Amino acid sequence: MATEPERDWHFYAVVGTTVQGGHTLARFGPQPTAMDALRLAVQSVNHTAYSLLEQGVCGDACADPGLLERLPITDFTIERRSPASEVPDESWGLSGGRHHRRSNRRAA
């Protein structure tokens, strides 16, 4: 399978939260590469979408302003879209989120 050059795509960090039943909060981008979108997404975890928008990160809100301001980003998906159609490529994606560490404590 041949891979397509990244320059033929736009990449977006779609961030959400699992708090209060889960919500998609915002879509940040376009970013020039998947790594740029991933870096933004990883750095956004535990912040609010409102704080990123307030800092001037290019993006669009996907939820009520009250949710953007209040709920922390806990997960993300990296989407790639064709610049011509702006439709997400359903055959490509990357997801991640906050990692919860397990305790290695033994019962006494």
MMTF fields as JSON, N, C-alpha, C and O atoms, coordinates in Angstrom:
{
  "mmtfVersion": "1.0.0",
  "mmtfProducer": "UNKNOWN",
  "numBonds": 431,
  "numAtoms": 432,
  "numGroups": 108,
  "numChains": 1,
  "numModels": 1,
  "chainsPerModel": [1],
  "groupsPerChain": [108],
  "chainIdList": ["A"],
  "bondAtomList": [4, 2, 8, 6, 12, 10, 16, 14, 20, 18, 24, 22, 28, 26, 32, 30, 36, 34, 40, 38, 44, 42, 48, 46, 52, 50, 56, 54, 60, 58, 64, 62, 68, 66, 72, 70, 76, 74, 80, 78, 84, 82, 88, 86, 92, 90, 96, 94, 100, 98, 104, 102, 108, 106, 112, 110, 116, 114, 120, 118, 124, 122, 128, 126, 132, 130, 136, 134, 140, 138, 144, 142, 148, 146, 152, 150, 156, 154, 160, 158, 164, 162, 168, 166, 172, 170, 176, 174, 180, 178, 184, 182, 188, 186, 192, 190, 196, 194, 200, 198, 204, 202, 208, 206, 212, 210, 216, 214, 220, 218, 224, 222, 228, 226, 232, 230, 236, 234, 240, 238, 244, 242, 248, 246, 252, 250, 256, 254, 260, 258, 264, 262, 268, 266, 272, 270, 276, 274, 280, 278, 284, 282, 288, 286, 292, 290, 296, 294, 300, 298, 304, 302, 308, 306, 312, 310, 316, 314, 320, 318, 324, 322, 328, 326, 332, 330, 336, 334, 340, 338, 344, 342, 348, 346, 352, 350, 356, 354, 360, 358, 364, 362, 368, 366, 372, 370, 376, 374, 380, 378, 384, 382, 388, 386, 392, 390, 396, 394, 400, 398, 404, 402, 408, 406, 412, 410, 416, 414, 420, 418, 424, 422, 428, 426],
  "bondOrderList": [1, 1, 1, 1, 1, 1, 1, 1, 1, 1, 1, 1, 1, 1, 1, 1, 1, 1, 1, 1, 1, 1, 1, 1, 1, 1, 1, 1, 1, 1, 1, 1, 1, 1, 1, 1, 1, 1, 1, 1, 1, 1, 1, 1, 1, 1, 1, 1, 1, 1, 1, 1, 1, 1, 1, 1, 1, 1, 1, 1, 1, 1, 1, 1, 1, 1, 1, 1, 1, 1, 1, 1, 1, 1, 1, 1, 1, 1, 1, 1, 1, 1, 1, 1, 1, 1, 1, 1, 1, 1, 1, 1, 1, 1, 1, 1, 1, 1, 1, 1, 1, 1, 1, 1, 1, 1, 1],
  "groupList": [{"groupName": "MET", "atomNameList": ["N", "CA", "C", "O"], "elementList": ["N", "C", "C", "O"], "formalChargeList": [0, 0, 0, 0], "bondAtomList": [1, 0, 2, 1, 3, 2], "bondOrderList": [1, 1, 2], "singleLetterCode": "M", "chemCompType": "L-PEPTIDE LINKING"}, {"groupName": "ALA", "atomNameList": ["N", "CA", "C", "O"], "elementList": ["N", "C", "C", "O"], "formalChargeList": [0, 0, 0, 0], "bondAtomList": [1, 0, 2, 1, 3, 2], "bondOrderList": [1, 1, 2], "singleLetterCode": "A", "chemCompType": "L-PEPTIDE LINKING"}, {"groupName": "THR", "atomNameList": ["N", "CA", "C", "O"], "elementList": ["N", "C", "C", "O"], "formalChargeList": [0, 0, 0, 0], "bondAtomList": [1, 0, 2, 1, 3, 2], "bondOrderList": [1, 1, 2], "singleLetterCode": "T", "chemCompType": "L-PEPTIDE LINKING"}, {"groupName": "GLU", "atomNameList": ["N", "CA", "C", "O"], "elementList": ["N", "C", "C", "O"], "formalChargeList": [0, 0, 0, 0], "bondAtomList": [1, 0, 2, 1, 3, 2], "bondOrderList": [1, 1, 2], "singleLetterCode": "E", "chemCompType": "L-PEPTIDE LINKING"}, {"groupName": "PRO", "atomNameList": ["N", "CA", "C", "O"], "elementList": ["N", "C", "C", "O"], "formalChargeList": [0, 0, 0, 0], "bondAtomList": [1, 0, 2, 1, 3, 2], "bondOrderList": [1, 1, 2], "singleLetterCode": "P", "chemCompType": "L-PEPTIDE LINKING"}, {"groupName": "ARG", "atomNameList": ["N", "CA", "C", "O"], "elementList": ["N", "C", "C", "O"], "formalChargeList": [0, 0, 0, 0], "bondAtomList": [1, 0, 2, 1, 3, 2], "bondOrderList": [1, 1, 2], "singleLetterCode": "R", "chemCompType": "L-PEPTIDE LINKING"}, {"groupName": "ASP", "atomNameList": ["N", "CA", "C", "O"], "elementList": ["N", "C", "C", "O"], "formalChargeList": [0, 0, 0, 0], "bondAtomList": [1, 0, 2, 1, 3, 2], "bondOrderList": [1, 1, 2], "singleLetterCode": "D", "chemCompType": "L-PEPTIDE LINKING"}, {"groupName": "TRP", "atomNameList": ["N", "CA", "C", "O"], "elementList": ["N", "C", "C", "O"], "formalChargeList": [0, 0, 0, 0], "bondAtomList": [1, 0, 2, 1, 3, 2], "bondOrderList": [1, 1, 2], "singleLetterCode": "W", "chemCompType": "L-PEPTIDE LINKING"}, {"groupName": "HIS", "atomNameList": ["N", "CA", "C", "O"], "elementList": ["N", "C", "C", "O"], "formalChargeList": [0, 0, 0, 0], "bondAtomList": [1, 0, 2, 1, 3, 2], "bondOrderList": [1, 1, 2], "singleLetterCode": "H", "chemCompType": "L-PEPTIDE LINKING"}, {"groupName": "PHE", "atomNameList": ["N", "CA", "C", "O"], "elementList": ["N", "C", "C", "O"], "formalChargeList": [0, 0, 0, 0], "bondAtomList": [1, 0, 2, 1, 3, 2], "bondOrderList": [1, 1, 2], "singleLetterCode": "F", "chemCompType": "L-PEPTIDE LINKING"}, {"groupName": "TYR", "atomNameList": ["N", "CA", "C", "O"], "elementList": ["N", "C", "C", "O"], "formalChargeList": [0, 0, 0, 0], "bondAtomList": [1, 0, 2, 1, 3, 2], "bondOrderList": [1, 1, 2], "singleLetterCode": "Y", "chemCompType": "L-PEPTIDE LINKING"}, {"groupName": "VAL", "atomNameList": ["N", "CA", "C", "O"], "elementList": ["N", "C", "C", "O"], "formalChargeList": [0, 0, 0, 0], "bondAtomList": [1, 0, 2, 1, 3, 2], "bondOrderList": [1, 1, 2], "singleLetterCode": "V", "chemCompType": "L-PEPTIDE LINKING"}, {"groupName": "GLY", "atomNameList": ["N", "CA", "C", "O"], "elementList": ["N", "C", "C", "O"], "formalChargeList": [0, 0, 0, 0], "bondAtomList": [1, 0, 2, 1, 3, 2], "bondOrderList": [1, 1, 2], "singleLetterCode": "G", "chemCompType": "PEPTIDE LINKING"}, {"groupName": "GLN", "atomNameList": ["N", "CA", "C", "O"], "elementList": ["N", "C", "C", "O"], "formalChargeList": [0, 0, 0, 0], "bondAtomList": [1, 0, 2, 1, 3, 2], "bondOrderList": [1, 1, 2], "singleLetterCode": "Q", "chemCompType": "L-PEPTIDE LINKING"}, {"groupName": "LEU", "atomNameList": ["N", "CA", "C", "O"], "elementList": ["N", "C", "C", "O"], "formalChargeList": [0, 0, 0, 0], "bondAtomList": [1, 0, 2, 1, 3, 2], "bondOrderList": [1, 1, 2], "singleLetterCode": "L", "chemCompType": "L-PEPTIDE LINKING"}, {"groupName": "SER", "atomNameList": ["N", "CA", "C", "O"], "elementList": ["N", "C", "C", "O"], "formalChargeList": [0, 0, 0, 0], "bondAtomList": [1, 0, 2, 1, 3, 2], "bondOrderList": [1, 1, 2], "singleLetterCode": "S", "chemCompType": "L-PEPTIDE LINKING"}, {"groupName": "ASN", "atomNameList": ["N", "CA", "C", "O"], "elementList": ["N", "C", "C", "O"], "formalChargeList": [0, 0, 0, 0], "bondAtomList": [1, 0, 2, 1, 3, 2], "bondOrderList": [1, 1, 2], "singleLetterCode": "N", "chemCompType": "L-PEPTIDE LINKING"}, {"groupName": "CYS", "atomNameList": ["N", "CA", "C", "O"], "elementList": ["N", "C", "C", "O"], "formalChargeList": [0, 0, 0, 0], "bondAtomList": [1, 0, 2, 1, 3, 2], "bondOrderList": [1, 1, 2], "singleLetterCode": "C", "chemCompType": "L-PEPTIDE LINKING"}, {"groupName": "ILE", "atomNameList": ["N", "CA", "C", "O"], "elementList": ["N", "C", "C", "O"], "formalChargeList": [0, 0, 0, 0], "bondAtomList": [1, 0, 2, 1, 3, 2], "bondOrderList": [1, 1, 2], "singleLetterCode": "I", "chemCompType": "L-PEPTIDE LINKING"}],
  "groupTypeList": [0, 1, 2, 3, 4, 3, 5, 6, 7, 8, 9, 10, 1, 11, 11, 12, 2, 2, 11, 13, 12, 12, 8, 2, 14, 1, 5, 9, 12, 4, 13, 4, 2, 1, 0, 6, 1, 14, 5, 14, 1, 11, 13, 15, 11, 16, 8, 2, 1, 10, 15, 14, 14, 3, 13, 12, 11, 17, 12, 6, 1, 17, 1, 6, 4, 12, 14, 14, 3, 5, 14, 4, 18, 2, 6, 9, 2, 18, 3, 5, 5, 15, 4, 1, 15, 3, 11, 4, 6, 3, 15, 7, 12, 14, 15, 12, 12, 5, 8, 8, 5, 5, 15, 16, 5, 5, 1, 1],
  "groupIdList": [1, 2, 3, 4, 5, 6, 7, 8, 9, 10, 11, 12, 13, 14, 15, 16, 17, 18, 19, 20, 21, 22, 23, 24, 25, 26, 27, 28, 29, 30, 31, 32, 33, 34, 35, 36, 37, 38, 39, 40, 41, 42, 43, 44, 45, 46, 47, 48, 49, 50, 51, 52, 53, 54, 55, 56, 57, 58, 59, 60, 61, 62, 63, 64, 65, 66, 67, 68, 69, 70, 71, 72, 73, 74, 75, 76, 77, 78, 79, 80, 81, 82, 83, 84, 85, 86, 87, 88, 89, 90, 91, 92, 93, 94, 95, 96, 97, 98, 99, 100, 101, 102, 103, 104, 105, 106, 107, 108],
  "secStructList": [7, 7, 7, 7, 7, 4, 4, 4, 7, 3, 3, 3, 3, 3, 3, 3, 3, 7, 4, 4, 4, 7, 3, 3, 3, 3, 3, 3, 3, 3, 3, 1, 1, 2, 2, 2, 2, 2, 2, 2, 2, 2, 2, 2, 6, 6, 1, 5, 2, 2, 2, 2, 2, 2, 6, 6, 7, 7, 3, 3, 3, 7, 1, 7, 2, 2, 2, 2, 2, 2, 1, 5, 7, 7, 3, 3, 3, 3, 3, 3, 3, 7, 6, 6, 6, 7, 7, 5, 7, 6, 6, 7, 7, 3, 3, 3, 3, 7, 7, 7, 7, 7, 7, 7, 7, 7, 7, 7],
  "xCoordList": [0.847, 0.0, 0.892, 1.743, 0.709, 1.5, 0.961, -0.25, 1.857, 1.431, 1.415, 2.192, 0.519, 0.378, 1.162, 1.2, 1.776, 2.546, 1.656, 0.501, 2.201, 1.429, 1.002, -0.024, 1.758, 1.411, 0.083, -0.478, -0.417, -1.7, -2.884, -4.028, -2.622, -3.657, -3.552, -2.497, -4.653, -4.666, -4.957, -5.711, -4.361, -4.536, -5.175, -4.834, -6.11, -6.856, -6.793, -6.864, -6.661, -6.757, -8.182, -8.553, -8.966, -10.336, -10.297, -10.018, -10.578, -10.43, -11.792, -12.775, -11.814, -13.053, -12.803, -11.677, -13.884, -13.808, -14.695, -15.695, -14.321, -15.152, -16.013, -16.855, -15.803, -16.536, -17.981, -18.239, -18.905, -20.338, -20.878, -21.648, -20.486, -21.016, -20.259, -20.556, -19.308, -18.489, -19.022, -20.223, -18.114, -18.453, -17.271, -16.12, -17.544, -16.52, -16.49, -17.512, -15.312, -15.228, -14.813, -15.428, -13.758, -13.253, -12.433, -11.978, -12.26, -11.416, -10.352, -10.667, -9.086, -7.977, -7.216, -6.838, -6.998, -6.256, -6.739, -7.561, -6.243, -5.431, -3.969, -3.438, -3.348, -1.925, -1.25, -1.873, 0.008, 0.667, 1.025, 1.096, 1.252, 1.606, 0.82, 0.288, 0.758, 0.107, 0.837, 0.196, 2.166, 2.94, 2.611, 2.555, 2.395, 2.017, 0.659, 0.482, -0.294, -1.622, -1.543, -2.212, -0.726, -0.564, 0.088, -0.345, 1.102, 1.772, 0.776, 0.743, -0.032, -1.046, -2.045, -2.402, -2.494, -3.484, -2.931, -3.599, -1.733, -1.136, -0.93, -1.191, -0.468, -0.242, -1.547, -1.539, -2.659, -3.936, -4.614, -5.503, -4.206, -4.84, -4.686, -3.616, -5.773, -5.912, -6.083, -6.201, -6.099, -6.428, -7.874, -8.509, -8.392, -9.725, -9.598, -8.622, -10.583, -10.591, -10.653, -10.058, -11.376, -11.483, -10.104, -9.8, -9.263, -7.943, -7.079, -6.299, -7.202, -6.438, -6.919, -6.108, -8.228, -8.772, -8.378, -8.067, -8.394, -8.018, -6.54, -6.172, -5.698, -4.273, -4.004, -2.863, -5.049, -4.895, -4.664, -4.325, -4.847, -4.723, -5.89, -7.044, -5.592, -6.608, -7.525, -7.067, -8.822, -9.758, -11.19, -11.491, -12.071, -13.506, -14.132, -13.839, -14.994, -15.717, -16.746, -17.381, -16.905, -17.897, -18.911, -19.754, -18.844, -19.737, -20.14, -19.615, -21.071, -21.555, -20.388, -19.528, -20.341, -19.237, -19.013, -17.874, -20.073, -19.922, -19.139, -18.35, -19.351, -18.6, -17.144, -16.245, -16.912, -15.537, -14.717, -13.534, -15.357, -14.663, -14.454, -13.479, -15.348, -15.378, -14.741, -14.088, -14.92, -14.515, -13.095, -12.705, -12.329, -10.965, -10.949, -11.817, -9.964, -9.751, -9.137, -8.111, -9.766, -9.269, -8.927, -8.237, -9.395, -9.094, -9.052, -9.488, -8.518, -8.389, -8.361, -8.076, -8.666, -8.538, -7.848, -8.177, -6.892, -6.255, -6.951, -6.998, -7.488, -8.164, -7.308, -6.598, -7.391, -6.768, -7.886, -8.8, -7.784, -8.823, -8.172, -7.088, -8.842, -8.387, -8.677, -9.793, -7.703, -7.958, -9.066, -9.76, -9.231, -10.238, -11.658, -12.561, -11.87, -13.236, -13.517, -14.676, -12.464, -12.604, -13.423, -13.984, -13.493, -14.182, -13.139, -12.104, -13.377, -12.398, -12.165, -13.099, -10.916, -10.541, -10.854, -10.131, -11.909, -12.362, -11.4, -11.498, -10.472, -9.536, -8.27, -7.387, -8.167, -6.966, -7.362, -8.3, -6.671, -6.941, -6.03, -5.382, -5.989, -5.177, -5.928, -6.388, -6.052, -6.77, -5.901, -5.019, -6.163, -5.434, -6.128, -7.203, -5.503, -6.088, -5.254, -4.113, -5.853, -5.176, -4.922, -5.802, -3.715, -3.32, -3.435, -2.895, -4.135, -4.248, -3.238, -3.266, -2.356, -1.334, -1.941, -2.755, -1.529, -1.962, -0.958, 0.247, -1.457, -0.599, -0.077, -0.83, 1.188, 1.782, 1.85, 2.671, 1.013, 1.003, 0.409, -0.559, 1.007, 0.498, -0.287, 0.031, -1.299, -2.092, -1.247, -0.528, -1.339, -0.531, -1.163, -0.617],
  "yCoordList": [-1.179, 0.0, 1.242, 1.394, 2.095, 3.319, 4.355, 4.479, 5.089, 6.162, 7.473, 7.681, 8.345, 9.634, 10.683, 10.627, 11.618, 12.654, 13.459, 13.743, 13.825, 14.612, 15.953, 16.491, 16.504, 17.83, 17.827, 18.887, 16.641, 16.535, 16.515, 16.355, 16.675, 16.577, 17.721, 18.337, 17.992, 18.855, 17.953, 16.987, 18.266, 17.443, 18.272, 19.439, 17.656, 18.324, 17.513, 16.284, 18.201, 17.581, 17.816, 18.945, 16.771, 16.854, 16.408, 15.244, 17.336, 17.053, 16.904, 17.533, 16.054, 15.803, 15.53, 15.619, 15.194, 14.877, 13.679, 13.449, 12.924, 11.822, 12.258, 11.496, 13.475, 14.016, 14.298, 14.698, 14.089, 14.335, 13.595, 14.159, 12.356, 11.531, 11.638, 10.894, 12.521, 12.651, 13.685, 13.758, 14.477, 15.523, 15.752, 15.659, 16.052, 16.593, 18.083, 18.76, 18.596, 19.996, 20.943, 21.994, 20.578, 21.5, 20.744, 19.623, 21.395, 20.875, 21.934, 23.052, 21.573, 22.504, 22.165, 21.015, 23.167, 22.963, 23.937, 24.805, 23.808, 22.688, 22.82, 23.92, 21.676, 21.574, 21.0, 20.226, 21.359, 20.901, 19.413, 18.801, 18.829, 17.406, 16.72, 17.37, 15.407, 14.627, 14.808, 14.86, 14.903, 15.099, 16.431, 16.511, 17.469, 18.768, 18.672, 19.201, 18.004, 17.839, 16.973, 17.258, 15.914, 15.048, 15.798, 15.655, 16.579, 17.367, 18.304, 18.397, 18.993, 19.897, 19.128, 19.573, 17.977, 17.191, 16.695, 16.807, 16.157, 15.629, 16.751, 16.566, 17.9, 19.024, 19.62, 20.317, 19.357, 19.928, 19.12, 19.633, 17.863, 17.01, 17.662, 18.156, 17.652, 18.249, 19.769, 20.386, 20.377, 21.798, 21.887, 20.861, 23.094, 23.251, 23.742, 24.405, 23.417, 23.907, 25.433, 26.089, 25.987, 27.446, 28.079, 29.095, 27.475, 28.064, 28.02, 28.942, 26.975, 26.907, 27.959, 28.634, 28.098, 29.114, 30.511, 31.385, 30.715, 31.999, 32.327, 33.496, 31.286, 31.476, 31.702, 31.94, 31.63, 31.905, 30.686, 30.821, 29.483, 28.272, 28.258, 28.41, 28.074, 28.083, 26.876, 25.734, 27.131, 26.03, 26.489, 27.683, 25.501, 25.755, 25.015, 23.844, 25.706, 25.089, 24.098, 24.351, 22.977, 21.959, 21.74, 20.849, 22.539, 22.364, 23.737, 24.775, 23.694, 24.89, 25.605, 24.943, 26.951, 27.693, 27.337, 27.338, 27.037, 26.662, 25.373, 25.24, 24.427, 23.168, 23.392, 22.818, 24.235, 24.528, 25.12, 24.816, 25.96, 26.664, 25.782, 25.959, 24.844, 24.102, 22.714, 22.299, 21.986, 20.579, 20.383, 21.022, 19.508, 19.253, 18.358, 17.503, 18.564, 17.679, 16.386, 16.415, 15.26, 13.969, 13.018, 12.022, 13.307, 12.423, 13.214, 14.363, 12.573, 13.255, 12.254, 11.07, 12.764, 12.02, 12.939, 14.122, 12.398, 13.151, 12.745, 11.565, 13.726, 13.49, 14.042, 15.034, 13.385, 13.971, 14.231, 13.424, 15.378, 15.816, 16.301, 16.884, 16.055, 16.574, 18.066, 18.48, 18.88, 20.325, 20.668, 21.672, 19.852, 20.13, 19.897, 20.668, 18.841, 18.51, 18.786, 18.934, 18.858, 19.052, 17.935, 18.124, 16.779, 15.621, 14.738, 14.459, 14.283, 13.43, 12.129, 11.543, 11.695, 10.424, 9.32, 9.158, 8.57, 7.537, 6.356, 5.549, 6.24, 5.114, 5.418, 4.566, 6.622, 7.028, 7.756, 8.554, 7.496, 8.219, 7.751, 6.709, 8.524, 8.223, 8.756, 9.897, 7.935, 8.352, 8.15, 7.291, 8.95, 8.818, 9.587, 10.153, 9.597, 10.328, 10.234, 9.771, 10.683, 10.696, 9.27, 8.415, 9.019, 7.699, 7.658, 8.516, 6.666, 6.493, 5.438, 4.303, 5.825, 4.88, 3.915, 4.29, 2.678, 1.677, 1.626, 1.768, 1.428, 1.316, -0.112, -1.06, -0.273, -1.598, -1.989, -2.821, -1.407, -1.714, -3.097, -3.493, -3.806, -5.139, -5.035, -4.246, -5.845, -5.875, -6.485, -7.459, -5.907, -6.394, -7.581, -8.117],
  "zCoordList": [0.0, 0.0, 0.0, 0.876, -0.939, -1.048, -0.077, 0.102, 0.543, 1.438, 0.672, -0.26, 1.083, 0.429, 1.207, 2.436, 0.539, 1.248, 2.184, 1.864, 3.346, 4.307, 3.744, 4.16, 2.813, 2.29, 1.531, 1.255, 1.194, 0.5, 1.473, 1.047, 2.773, 3.794, 4.792, 4.945, 5.463, 6.642, 7.831, 7.712, 8.977, 10.172, 11.272, 11.462, 11.999, 13.06, 14.342, 14.313, 15.462, 16.778, 17.267, 17.588, 17.323, 17.819, 19.271, 19.561, 20.189, 21.613, 22.276, 21.884, 23.29, 24.001, 25.468, 25.958, 26.16, 27.58, 27.874, 27.194, 28.887, 29.347, 30.53, 31.003, 31.002, 32.141, 31.725, 30.59, 32.635, 32.426, 31.21, 30.433, 31.042, 29.96, 28.654, 27.719, 28.555, 27.352, 26.375, 26.115, 25.844, 24.883, 23.956, 24.383, 22.691, 21.806, 22.079, 21.978, 22.427, 22.848, 21.735, 21.557, 20.97, 19.951, 18.915, 19.142, 17.776, 16.693, 16.425, 16.019, 16.656, 16.47, 15.201, 14.978, 14.379, 13.141, 12.093, 12.385, 10.882, 10.408, 10.831, 10.985, 11.011, 11.292, 10.048, 9.322, 9.784, 8.557, 8.54, 7.475, 9.733, 9.783, 10.892, 11.792, 10.809, 11.855, 13.188, 14.237, 13.158, 14.387, 15.048, 16.275, 14.26, 14.829, 15.522, 16.619, 14.888, 15.485, 16.739, 17.733, 16.698, 17.856, 19.015, 20.158, 18.745, 19.788, 20.466, 21.693, 19.672, 20.22, 21.083, 22.174, 20.591, 21.321, 22.653, 23.682, 22.641, 23.869, 24.885, 26.073, 24.429, 25.339, 25.867, 26.882, 25.197, 25.627, 26.73, 27.408, 26.92, 27.93, 29.304, 29.659, 30.062, 31.395, 31.37, 32.429, 30.201, 30.075, 29.593, 29.35, 29.455, 28.884, 27.449, 27.095, 26.63, 25.252, 25.253, 24.398, 26.215, 26.322, 26.501, 25.875, 27.361, 27.612, 26.354, 26.116, 25.55, 24.304, 23.311, 22.678, 23.174, 22.271, 22.748, 21.939, 24.058, 24.629, 24.366, 24.242, 24.282, 23.993, 22.511, 22.116, 21.69, 20.267, 19.392, 18.216, 19.961, 19.15, 18.168, 18.569, 16.884, 15.836, 15.991, 15.966, 16.151, 16.315, 16.324, 16.326, 16.33, 16.352, 17.52, 17.757, 18.243, 19.349, 18.805, 17.781, 19.492, 19.114, 20.227, 20.126, 21.285, 22.427, 22.971, 22.569, 23.878, 24.563, 25.255, 25.836, 25.204, 25.835, 27.309, 27.776, 28.034, 29.443, 29.611, 30.547, 28.713, 28.763, 28.391, 29.005, 27.377, 26.954, 28.093, 28.249, 28.878, 29.953, 31.177, 31.908, 31.406, 32.657, 32.598, 33.555, 31.488, 31.459, 30.924, 29.947, 31.56, 31.103, 29.867, 29.694, 29.023, 27.874, 28.407, 29.086, 28.099, 28.574, 27.436, 27.652, 26.238, 25.117, 23.815, 23.751, 22.784, 21.5, 20.356, 20.539, 19.178, 17.926, 16.936, 16.844, 16.196, 15.126, 13.835, 13.487, 13.133, 11.851, 10.73, 10.894, 9.595, 8.408, 7.414, 7.241, 6.771, 5.831, 4.554, 4.571, 3.463, 2.18, 2.144, 2.458, 1.77, 1.699, 0.701, 0.865, -0.315, -1.337, -0.832, -1.157, -0.04, 0.369, 1.84, 2.227, 2.675, 4.116, 4.767, 5.846, 4.117, 4.672, 5.349, 4.745, 6.596, 7.265, 6.488, 5.94, 6.452, 5.843, 6.848, 7.83, 6.617, 7.551, 7.632, 8.556, 6.681, 6.69, 7.489, 7.586, 8.062, 8.782, 10.054, 10.044, 11.136, 12.37, 13.486, 13.385, 14.537, 15.704, 16.914, 16.909, 17.948, 19.152, 20.381, 20.403, 21.395, 22.647, 23.744, 23.548, 24.894, 26.002, 27.25, 27.24, 28.316, 29.612, 30.055, 29.965, 30.535, 31.007, 32.524, 33.222, 33.02, 34.464, 34.892, 34.417, 35.784, 36.259, 37.257, 38.101, 37.142, 38.112, 39.257, 39.054, 40.412, 41.582, 41.671, 41.448, 41.991, 42.149, 43.622, 44.007, 44.423, 45.861, 46.078, 45.427, 46.994, 47.358, 48.663, 49.553, 48.733, 49.968, 51.076, 50.857, 52.264, 53.389, 54.044, 55.008]
}
